[in-house]
Amino acid sequence: MAHSCVPNASWYTSDTLGTRVVRSLVPIGAGEEVFVSYLSGSDLLLPTETRRSLLQAQKEFLCQCQRCCAHEDEARVFPCTFSAKCPGTHCSLTGGGLGPCSLCHAPISNSDAAISLAQEAGLLASLDRIDHILDAGLPVNVSAAIQALEPIHPLHYLSRRIGRVQYELHTQR
């Protein structure tokens, strides 16, 4: 079965003999190719560049599925900057920058895009630093830093990481 970051089927091993069962996730028409994901469910939530890097490292191919070849990366989602009342989003563009709002279609200014992307970079650096401290068991209290983390947007891929470290902090207390 071929890989896609938008699979139409999944598979699992059903017994100790290694019997594999394939299940459709959506209706698959006669003659339509069956696609599964070679990535885990959580890896599918990552940005295009990260998914492609994982597949290159693990499976030695560059993914060319419809999602990886799309103009926008829906894992990197930013709130509309045109109006606080607009619930739309700006997605990261494969060529760099951010696209227009998904609802009001307002373009994002270069300065607002730079601010949003800098916020994302800062949040990623904070999460990487916190993970490093926790993984290494360093005697540094990161509780305040973890509690201060705020998602860029609920659909942004870093929201899951923020939730994970905040959950871990909460369960330790």
C-alpha positions as CSV (number, residue, x, y, z in Angstrom):
1,M,0.0,0.0,0.0
2,A,1.2,3.5,-0.8
3,H,1.7,6.2,1.7
4,S,-0.2,9.4,2.1
5,C,-0.4,12.0,4.8
6,V,-4.2,12.0,4.1
7,P,-4.7,8.2,4.2
8,N,-8.0,6.6,3.1
9,A,-7.3,3.4,5.0
10,S,-5.4,2.1,8.0
11,W,-4.0,-1.3,9.0
12,Y,-3.3,-3.1,12.2
13,T,-2.0,-6.5,13.2
14,S,-4.9,-8.6,14.5
15,D,-3.2,-11.6,16.2
16,T,0.1,-13.1,17.3
17,L,0.6,-14.6,13.9
18,G,1.0,-11.2,12.3
19,T,-2.3,-11.2,10.4
20,R,-2.8,-7.7,9.0
21,V,-6.2,-6.2,8.7
22,V,-6.9,-3.2,6.4
23,R,-9.8,-0.9,7.1
24,S,-11.1,2.0,5.0
25,L,-11.3,5.3,6.7
26,V,-13.5,6.8,3.9
27,P,-15.4,5.2,1.1
28,I,-12.9,3.9,-1.5
29,G,-14.2,3.6,-5.1
30,A,-13.4,0.7,-7.4
31,G,-10.0,1.2,-9.0
32,E,-9.1,3.9,-6.5
33,E,-5.7,3.5,-4.9
34,V,-5.5,2.5,-1.2
35,F,-3.3,4.8,0.8
36,V,-2.2,4.3,4.4
37,S,0.1,6.4,6.5
38,Y,3.6,5.2,7.2
39,L,3.6,7.8,10.1
40,S,2.0,7.6,13.5
41,G,-1.2,9.4,14.1
42,S,0.6,12.1,16.2
43,D,3.2,12.5,13.5
44,L,0.4,13.3,11.0
45,L,-0.3,16.4,13.0
46,L,3.2,17.8,12.4
47,P,4.0,20.4,9.8
48,T,4.8,19.4,6.2
49,E,8.6,19.9,6.5
50,T,8.8,17.8,9.6
51,R,6.6,14.9,8.2
52,R,8.7,14.9,5.0
53,S,12.0,14.8,7.1
54,L,10.7,11.9,9.1
55,L,9.7,9.9,6.0
56,Q,13.0,10.7,4.4
57,A,14.9,9.5,7.5
58,Q,12.7,6.4,8.2
59,K,11.5,5.3,4.8
60,E,14.0,7.0,2.5
61,F,11.6,8.9,0.2
62,L,10.3,12.4,-0.2
63,C,6.5,12.4,0.3
64,Q,4.7,13.9,-2.7
65,C,1.1,13.3,-1.4
66,Q,-1.6,15.9,-2.0
67,R,-1.1,17.3,1.5
68,C,2.7,17.6,1.3
69,C,2.4,19.3,-2.1
70,A,-0.3,21.7,-1.0
71,H,0.4,25.4,-1.1
72,E,-0.6,25.9,2.6
73,D,0.4,23.9,5.7
74,E,-2.7,23.5,7.8
75,A,-0.6,22.3,10.8
76,R,0.9,25.8,11.2
77,V,-2.3,27.9,11.8
78,F,-2.4,31.5,13.0
79,P,-5.4,33.6,14.0
80,C,-6.7,36.3,11.6
81,T,-4.9,39.6,12.2
82,F,-7.4,41.7,10.3
83,S,-10.2,41.7,12.8
84,A,-10.4,40.4,16.4
85,K,-14.0,39.3,15.5
86,C,-12.9,37.2,12.6
87,P,-12.6,33.5,13.6
88,G,-10.6,32.7,10.4
89,T,-7.0,31.6,10.2
90,H,-3.8,32.3,8.2
91,C,-1.9,29.2,7.2
92,S,1.8,29.0,6.6
93,L,2.7,29.0,2.9
94,T,5.2,26.4,1.5
95,G,7.2,29.2,-0.1
96,G,7.4,31.1,3.1
97,G,5.1,33.7,4.8
98,L,1.4,33.4,5.7
99,G,-1.6,33.1,3.4
100,P,-4.8,35.2,3.5
101,C,-7.4,34.6,6.1
102,S,-9.5,31.5,5.5
103,L,-12.8,33.4,6.1
104,C,-12.5,37.1,5.5
105,H,-9.7,36.6,2.9
106,A,-7.8,39.6,4.2
107,P,-4.1,39.4,3.5
108,I,-1.7,39.5,6.4
109,S,0.8,42.3,6.4
110,N,4.5,41.5,6.3
111,S,5.0,42.9,9.8
112,D,2.1,40.9,11.2
113,A,3.3,37.8,9.5
114,A,6.8,38.4,10.9
115,I,5.4,38.8,14.4
116,S,3.3,35.6,14.1
117,L,6.3,33.6,12.8
118,A,8.6,35.0,15.5
119,Q,6.0,34.0,18.1
120,E,6.0,30.5,16.7
121,A,9.8,30.3,16.7
122,G,9.9,31.6,20.3
123,L,7.3,29.1,21.4
124,L,9.1,26.2,19.7
125,A,12.4,27.3,21.3
126,S,10.7,27.4,24.8
127,L,9.2,24.0,24.3
128,D,12.5,22.5,23.1
129,R,14.3,24.1,26.1
130,I,11.7,22.7,28.6
131,D,11.8,19.3,27.0
132,H,15.6,19.3,27.2
133,I,15.6,20.2,30.9
134,L,12.9,17.6,31.7
135,D,14.6,14.9,29.6
136,A,18.0,15.5,31.1
137,G,16.7,15.7,34.6
138,L,18.4,19.0,35.2
139,P,17.8,20.7,38.6
140,V,16.0,23.6,37.0
141,N,12.4,24.5,38.0
142,V,10.4,25.0,34.8
143,S,7.0,25.1,36.4
144,A,6.4,28.8,35.8
145,A,7.7,28.5,32.2
146,I,5.3,25.6,31.5
147,Q,2.3,27.4,33.1
148,A,3.1,30.6,31.0
149,L,2.9,28.7,27.7
150,E,0.0,29.8,25.5
151,P,-1.0,28.3,22.2
152,I,-0.8,30.4,19.1
153,H,-4.1,28.9,17.9
154,P,-6.0,25.8,19.0
155,L,-5.3,24.2,15.6
156,H,-1.6,25.0,15.5
157,Y,0.6,21.9,15.8
158,L,2.4,23.3,18.9
159,S,-0.8,23.4,20.9
160,R,-0.6,19.6,21.4
161,R,3.0,19.9,22.8
162,I,1.9,22.7,25.1
163,G,-1.0,20.6,26.3
164,R,1.3,17.6,26.9
165,V,3.8,19.4,29.1
166,Q,1.1,21.2,31.0
167,Y,-0.7,17.9,31.6
168,E,2.6,16.3,32.8
169,L,3.2,19.2,35.2
170,H,-0.4,19.0,36.5
171,T,-0.2,15.2,37.1
172,Q,3.2,15.6,38.9
173,R,1.6,18.0,41.3
